[in-house]
């Protein structure tokens, strides 16, 4: 018979004192940890600047960013004020050094383009909060195991603490406060929910029975405070998630609309289209060749009914640009040949 209790139980492979010593040692931010942070920040900045995902992942693997976070969370769960204070002080020191390092890099770098890698770390959603929470659980599970390197490395990559800080540094260096606040908020939710995950699992595993403050009212206040802060931090991520959802839905509806137009009016040469939001309104900009068939507004009315809440912007591409673009010029030639062929077929039908 299967013993389900043994399947789900979480044994402590290490002695509790050993685990406590490891967490306490990881809190301190000096020597190897200090230089590893500076080096990892440099690697991450180069990766973000050159749009290299491999460099960004490598930086996440070697950065020591989560030690103070887990230490402060564990200290809170066991009522160890010294550990809490050390974790918070070293965490703040870590942020200052990381922001200074990344800002200096982006000030010196001749490249100031907003790459796709930078863009991906400036907007955090509620899914990133859940990911960080699960990462905190996995991190603490890794600590209580004897061989935790693979687990901790995986958590470092999945939670992505270092790239958002580099993104914030990019924002400071370029005076782009959208990137600064976006990257810093991304980093903040990662840190907080990693800490919450570690806090919860340390209580589940029973470490607090050895160290926890005996004042139950004070412990209850700590739990309520964590719950309240979690709710407050989640609010912006929920709003950002909704905004991202709206953009995705707008793009999906725009794609469907353009597909319908191409199906019903193949003679209309659509070069490109772009959906965007401005001041709470949805827009779809459609660019056609300047020598395409001109369609009356009434012929498009049926299609417009599909996108009543989307403002359509029809525009012709400049002829000069078309002539300079070989692909567009080739498309123009094919369309002209197709139009002539359609006219010939119509003429033959009329004769018959």
Secondary structure as GFF3:
##gff-version 3
##sequence-region A 1 352
A	DSSP	alpha_helix	4	8	.	.	.	ID=ss1
A	DSSP	alpha_helix	16	27	.	.	.	ID=ss2
A	DSSP	alpha_helix	32	50	.	.	.	ID=ss3
A	DSSP	alpha_helix	53	62	.	.	.	ID=ss4
A	DSSP	alpha_helix	67	78	.	.	.	ID=ss5
A	DSSP	alpha_helix	81	108	.	.	.	ID=ss6
A	DSSP	alpha_helix	116	120	.	.	.	ID=ss7
A	DSSP	alpha_helix	126	144	.	.	.	ID=ss8
A	DSSP	alpha_helix	149	159	.	.	.	ID=ss9
A	DSSP	alpha_helix	161	174	.	.	.	ID=ss10
A	DSSP	alpha_helix	177	204	.	.	.	ID=ss11
A	DSSP	alpha_helix	208	211	.	.	.	ID=ss12
A	DSSP	alpha_helix	216	264	.	.	.	ID=ss13
A	DSSP	beta_strand	270	278	.	.	.	ID=ss14
A	DSSP	beta_strand	281	288	.	.	.	ID=ss15
A	DSSP	three_ten_helix	297	300	.	.	.	ID=ss16
A	DSSP	alpha_helix	301	304	.	.	.	ID=ss17
A	DSSP	three_ten_helix	305	307	.	.	.	ID=ss18
A	DSSP	beta_strand	310	316	.	.	.	ID=ss19
A	DSSP	alpha_helix	319	324	.	.	.	ID=ss20
A	DSSP	alpha_helix	326	351	.	.	.	ID=ss21
###
